[in-house]
Amino acid sequence: MKRPDSLLALFLAFNRLALQGFGGVLPVARHELVEHQQWLSPDEFAELLSIGQVLPGPNVINLALMIGHRFFGLRGAFAALSGMMLIPMVLVLALAAVYGQLASHPLAANALRGMGAVSAGLVVATALKIVPSLRRNPMGRVTALAVAAAATAAVLWLHLPLLAIVLGLGGLGMLLAWRGLDA
């Protein structure tokens, strides 16, 4: 695996992925960090994403902080975070002002519905790209898929609170992974 050449390269990479991430940065982040920059292996991405999902705050922000810190310490964490937030924040504020003027227009409402479908598709595609890394999961592929299916069912059909799912199934997953490492 490669590493960023500089703090500027780290900033620019996270800025580029943030500016491409309409409806969700996760699919773009995986492509940029694993396939394009090759700073992470697919397994490392899945592991860091798992940690980022359990921590408070947005997953991709947590991912940026962890990757920045891995390569350049605290300065890298700030560079990656700045890349994720600085220019996108200015753009979102400008777009929010424009949207405030156009929100009641039917074309704007329909455009947002279409973007929602695309966003859902991107999240599903990213999840499917992560599935191969389950082969090397200490729980084993079948158990990992069963825990993932239980989490999906808990969200979609049982409508359980996210905290309960993270604590319950997350705790179970950690226990099963720990047992798999001891075996």
C-alpha positions as YAML, in Angstrom:
chain: A
units: angstrom
residues:
- id: 1
  name: MET
  ca: [0.00, 0.00, 0.00]
- id: 2
  name: LYS
  ca: [1.06, 3.53, -0.71]
- id: 3
  name: ARG
  ca: [0.96, 6.53, 1.59]
- id: 4
  name: PRO
  ca: [0.17, 10.18, 0.87]
- id: 5
  name: ASP
  ca: [3.18, 12.23, -0.19]
- id: 6
  name: SER
  ca: [2.26, 15.22, 1.95]
- id: 7
  name: LEU
  ca: [-0.40, 16.88, 4.07]
- id: 8
  name: LEU
  ca: [-1.49, 18.76, 0.94]
- id: 9
  name: ALA
  ca: [-1.98, 15.47, -0.95]
- id: 10
  name: LEU
  ca: [-4.07, 14.18, 1.95]
- id: 11
  name: PHE
  ca: [-6.12, 17.41, 2.04]
- id: 12
  name: LEU
  ca: [-6.69, 17.36, -1.74]
- id: 13
  name: ALA
  ca: [-7.70, 13.68, -1.82]
- id: 14
  name: PHE
  ca: [-10.30, 14.15, 0.93]
- id: 15
  name: ASN
  ca: [-11.48, 17.39, -0.67]
- id: 16
  name: ARG
  ca: [-11.89, 15.62, -4.02]
- id: 17
  name: LEU
  ca: [-13.89, 12.77, -2.53]
- id: 18
  name: ALA
  ca: [-16.08, 15.15, -0.51]
- id: 19
  name: LEU
  ca: [-16.87, 17.20, -3.61]
- id: 20
  name: GLN
  ca: [-17.86, 14.05, -5.52]
- id: 21
  name: GLY
  ca: [-20.02, 12.60, -2.76]
- id: 22
  name: PHE
  ca: [-23.49, 13.79, -3.65]
- id: 23
  name: GLY
  ca: [-25.97, 11.81, -1.56]
- id: 24
  name: GLY
  ca: [-23.20, 10.12, 0.38]
- id: 25
  name: VAL
  ca: [-19.44, 10.12, 0.35]
- id: 26
  name: LEU
  ca: [-18.94, 6.48, 1.33]
- id: 27
  name: PRO
  ca: [-18.89, 4.95, -2.18]
- id: 28
  name: VAL
  ca: [-16.56, 7.67, -3.42]
- id: 29
  name: ALA
  ca: [-14.36, 7.33, -0.32]
- id: 30
  name: ARG
  ca: [-13.89, 3.61, -0.91]
- id: 31
  name: HIS
  ca: [-13.03, 4.18, -4.57]
- id: 32
  name: GLU
  ca: [-10.63, 7.05, -3.81]
- id: 33
  name: LEU
  ca: [-8.85, 5.47, -0.84]
- id: 34
  name: VAL
  ca: [-8.72, 1.82, -1.96]
- id: 35
  name: GLU
  ca: [-8.75, 1.81, -5.74]
- id: 36
  name: HIS
  ca: [-7.36, 5.21, -6.81]
- id: 37
  name: GLN
  ca: [-4.89, 6.31, -4.12]
- id: 38
  name: GLN
  ca: [-4.25, 2.75, -2.83]
- id: 39
  name: TRP
  ca: [-3.69, 4.07, 0.69]
- id: 40
  name: LEU
  ca: [-5.82, 1.27, 2.14]
- id: 41
  name: SER
  ca: [-6.50, -2.34, 1.23]
- id: 42
  name: PRO
  ca: [-10.15, -3.38, 0.92]
- id: 43
  name: ASP
  ca: [-9.88, -5.11, 4.31]
- id: 44
  name: GLU
  ca: [-8.34, -2.04, 5.98]
- id: 45
  name: PHE
  ca: [-11.13, 0.13, 4.57]
- id: 46
  name: ALA
  ca: [-13.79, -2.25, 5.91]
- id: 47
  name: GLU
  ca: [-12.10, -2.35, 9.34]
- id: 48
  name: LEU
  ca: [-11.74, 1.44, 9.62]
- id: 49
  name: LEU
  ca: [-15.28, 1.95, 8.39]
- id: 50
  name: SER
  ca: [-16.54, -0.47, 11.04]
- id: 51
  name: ILE
  ca: [-14.77, 1.52, 13.73]
- id: 52
  name: GLY
  ca: [-16.03, 4.79, 12.25]
- id: 53
  name: GLN
  ca: [-19.62, 3.55, 12.31]
- id: 54
  name: VAL
  ca: [-19.50, 2.74, 16.00]
- id: 55
  name: LEU
  ca: [-17.95, 6.09, 16.99]
- id: 56
  name: PRO
  ca: [-20.14, 9.15, 17.40]
- id: 57
  name: GLY
  ca: [-20.31, 11.45, 14.38]
- id: 58
  name: PRO
  ca: [-20.48, 10.93, 10.62]
- id: 59
  name: ASN
  ca: [-18.79, 7.72, 9.44]
- id: 60
  name: VAL
  ca: [-16.72, 9.33, 6.71]
- id: 61
  name: ILE
  ca: [-15.53, 12.14, 8.98]
- id: 62
  name: ASN
  ca: [-14.37, 9.50, 11.47]
- id: 63
  name: LEU
  ca: [-12.69, 7.64, 8.61]
- id: 64
  name: ALA
  ca: [-10.91, 10.82, 7.46]
- id: 65
  name: LEU
  ca: [-9.66, 11.51, 10.98]
- id: 66
  name: MET
  ca: [-8.36, 7.94, 11.41]
- id: 67
  name: ILE
  ca: [-6.62, 7.85, 8.03]
- id: 68
  name: GLY
  ca: [-5.12, 11.31, 8.44]
- id: 69
  name: HIS
  ca: [-3.86, 10.37, 11.89]
- id: 70
  name: ARG
  ca: [-2.44, 7.08, 10.63]
- id: 71
  name: PHE
  ca: [-0.19, 8.81, 8.09]
- id: 72
  name: PHE
  ca: [0.66, 12.18, 9.68]
- id: 73
  name: GLY
  ca: [-0.57, 12.14, 13.27]
- id: 74
  name: LEU
  ca: [-2.70, 15.00, 14.57]
- id: 75
  name: ARG
  ca: [-1.71, 17.28, 11.67]
- id: 76
  name: GLY
  ca: [-2.89, 14.62, 9.22]
- id: 77
  name: ALA
  ca: [-6.19, 14.26, 11.03]
- id: 78
  name: PHE
  ca: [-6.76, 18.02, 10.74]
- id: 79
  name: ALA
  ca: [-5.68, 18.04, 7.07]
- id: 80
  name: ALA
  ca: [-8.07, 15.21, 6.15]
- id: 81
  name: LEU
  ca: [-10.90, 16.78, 8.15]
- id: 82
  name: SER
  ca: [-10.29, 20.17, 6.50]
- id: 83
  name: GLY
  ca: [-10.33, 18.53, 3.09]
- id: 84
  name: MET
  ca: [-13.66, 16.91, 3.88]
- id: 85
  name: MET
  ca: [-15.27, 20.05, 5.27]
- id: 86
  name: LEU
  ca: [-13.84, 23.35, 4.05]
- id: 87
  name: ILE
  ca: [-14.93, 23.82, 0.41]
- id: 88
  name: PRO
  ca: [-17.96, 21.49, 0.67]
- id: 89
  name: MET
  ca: [-19.26, 23.55, 3.60]
- id: 90
  name: VAL
  ca: [-19.10, 26.77, 1.57]
- id: 91
  name: LEU
  ca: [-20.87, 25.06, -1.34]
- id: 92
  name: VAL
  ca: [-23.59, 23.59, 0.88]
- id: 93
  name: LEU
  ca: [-24.27, 26.97, 2.46]
- id: 94
  name: ALA
  ca: [-24.60, 28.53, -1.00]
- id: 95
  name: LEU
  ca: [-26.84, 25.71, -2.24]
- id: 96
  name: ALA
  ca: [-29.00, 25.95, 0.90]
- id: 97
  name: ALA
  ca: [-29.60, 29.63, 0.15]
- id: 98
  name: VAL
  ca: [-30.60, 28.79, -3.43]
- id: 99
  name: TYR
  ca: [-32.75, 25.84, -2.31]
- id: 100
  name: GLY
  ca: [-34.59, 28.12, 0.11]
- id: 101
  name: GLN
  ca: [-35.79, 30.05, -2.93]
- id: 102
  name: LEU
  ca: [-36.66, 26.97, -5.03]
- id: 103
  name: ALA
  ca: [-37.94, 24.48, -2.42]
- id: 104
  name: SER
  ca: [-41.60, 24.88, -3.30]
- id: 105
  name: HIS
  ca: [-41.03, 24.31, -7.02]
- id: 106
  name: PRO
  ca: [-42.14, 20.78, -8.12]
- id: 107
  name: LEU
  ca: [-39.03, 20.32, -10.26]
- id: 108
  name: ALA
  ca: [-36.77, 20.78, -7.23]
- id: 109
  name: ALA
  ca: [-38.80, 18.30, -5.15]
- id: 110
  name: ASN
  ca: [-38.70, 15.66, -7.92]
- id: 111
  name: ALA
  ca: [-34.97, 16.19, -8.43]
- id: 112
  name: LEU
  ca: [-34.36, 15.47, -4.73]
- id: 113
  name: ARG
  ca: [-36.45, 12.28, -4.90]
- id: 114
  name: GLY
  ca: [-34.33, 11.10, -7.81]
- id: 115
  name: MET
  ca: [-31.13, 11.86, -5.93]
- id: 116
  name: GLY
  ca: [-32.42, 9.82, -2.98]
- id: 117
  name: ALA
  ca: [-32.76, 6.73, -5.18]
- id: 118
  name: VAL
  ca: [-29.26, 7.18, -6.55]
- id: 119
  name: SER
  ca: [-27.88, 7.63, -3.04]
- id: 120
  name: ALA
  ca: [-29.52, 4.40, -1.86]
- id: 121
  name: GLY
  ca: [-28.05, 2.56, -4.84]
- id: 122
  name: LEU
  ca: [-24.57, 3.86, -4.09]
- id: 123
  name: VAL
  ca: [-24.79, 2.70, -0.47]
- id: 124
  name: VAL
  ca: [-25.93, -0.79, -1.54]
- id: 125
  name: ALA
  ca: [-23.12, -0.98, -4.13]
- id: 126
  name: THR
  ca: [-20.54, -0.06, -1.49]
- id: 127
  name: ALA
  ca: [-21.91, -2.67, 0.89]
- id: 128
  name: LEU
  ca: [-21.62, -5.31, -1.83]
- id: 129
  name: LYS
  ca: [-18.00, -4.28, -2.47]
- id: 130
  name: ILE
  ca: [-17.23, -4.79, 1.22]
- id: 131
  name: VAL
  ca: [-18.73, -8.32, 1.35]
- id: 132
  name: PRO
  ca: [-15.57, -10.07, -0.04]
- id: 133
  name: SER
  ca: [-13.58, -8.83, 2.96]
- id: 134
  name: LEU
  ca: [-15.84, -10.98, 5.16]
- id: 135
  name: ARG
  ca: [-13.88, -14.04, 3.97]
- id: 136
  name: ARG
  ca: [-11.04, -12.99, 6.24]
- id: 137
  name: ASN
  ca: [-13.26, -11.91, 9.13]
- id: 138
  name: PRO
  ca: [-12.39, -13.78, 12.36]
- id: 139
  name: MET
  ca: [-16.09, -14.67, 12.77]
- id: 140
  name: GLY
  ca: [-16.13, -16.51, 9.47]
- id: 141
  name: ARG
  ca: [-18.11, -15.51, 6.41]
- id: 142
  name: VAL
  ca: [-21.37, -17.25, 7.31]
- id: 143
  name: THR
  ca: [-21.50, -15.82, 10.84]
- id: 144
  name: ALA
  ca: [-20.55, -12.34, 9.61]
- id: 145
  name: LEU
  ca: [-23.29, -12.46, 6.96]
- id: 146
  name: ALA
  ca: [-25.78, -13.66, 9.60]
- id: 147
  name: VAL
  ca: [-24.91, -10.72, 11.89]
- id: 148
  name: ALA
  ca: [-25.21, -8.34, 8.91]
- id: 149
  name: ALA
  ca: [-28.61, -9.84, 8.01]
- id: 150
  name: ALA
  ca: [-29.77, -9.52, 11.62]
- id: 151
  name: ALA
  ca: [-28.73, -5.84, 11.63]
- id: 152
  name: THR
  ca: [-30.60, -5.27, 8.37]
- id: 153
  name: ALA
  ca: [-33.72, -6.95, 9.76]
- id: 154
  name: ALA
  ca: [-33.47, -4.97, 13.00]
- id: 155
  name: VAL
  ca: [-33.45, -1.71, 11.03]
- id: 156
  name: LEU
  ca: [-35.89, -2.49, 8.22]
- id: 157
  name: TRP
  ca: [-38.55, -4.66, 9.83]
- id: 158
  name: LEU
  ca: [-38.19, -4.40, 13.60]
- id: 159
  name: HIS
  ca: [-37.49, -0.64, 13.58]
- id: 160
  name: LEU
  ca: [-35.18, -0.97, 16.57]
- id: 161
  name: PRO
  ca: [-33.28, 2.10, 17.77]
- id: 162
  name: LEU
  ca: [-29.81, 2.40, 16.26]
- id: 163
  name: LEU
  ca: [-28.19, 2.50, 19.71]
- id: 164
  name: ALA
  ca: [-29.80, -0.85, 20.61]
- id: 165
  name: ILE
  ca: [-28.59, -2.40, 17.34]
- id: 166
  name: VAL
  ca: [-25.04, -1.09, 17.74]
- id: 167
  name: LEU
  ca: [-24.81, -2.18, 21.36]
- id: 168
  name: GLY
  ca: [-26.57, -5.53, 20.89]
- id: 169
  name: LEU
  ca: [-25.38, -6.79, 17.53]
- id: 170
  name: GLY
  ca: [-22.15, -4.80, 17.67]
- id: 171
  name: GLY
  ca: [-21.33, -6.36, 21.03]
- id: 172
  name: LEU
  ca: [-22.26, -9.81, 19.72]
- id: 173
  name: GLY
  ca: [-20.09, -9.25, 16.64]
- id: 174
  name: MET
  ca: [-17.11, -8.20, 18.75]
- id: 175
  name: LEU
  ca: [-17.56, -11.24, 21.01]
- id: 176
  name: LEU
  ca: [-17.78, -13.62, 18.04]
- id: 177
  name: ALA
  ca: [-14.73, -12.00, 16.36]
- id: 178
  name: TRP
  ca: [-12.76, -12.22, 19.61]
- id: 179
  name: ARG
  ca: [-13.67, -15.91, 19.94]
- id: 180
  name: GLY
  ca: [-12.64, -16.43, 16.31]
- id: 181
  name: LEU
  ca: [-9.24, -14.87, 17.00]
- id: 182
  name: ASP
  ca: [-8.66, -17.20, 19.95]
- id: 183
  name: ALA
  ca: [-9.45, -20.30, 17.88]
...
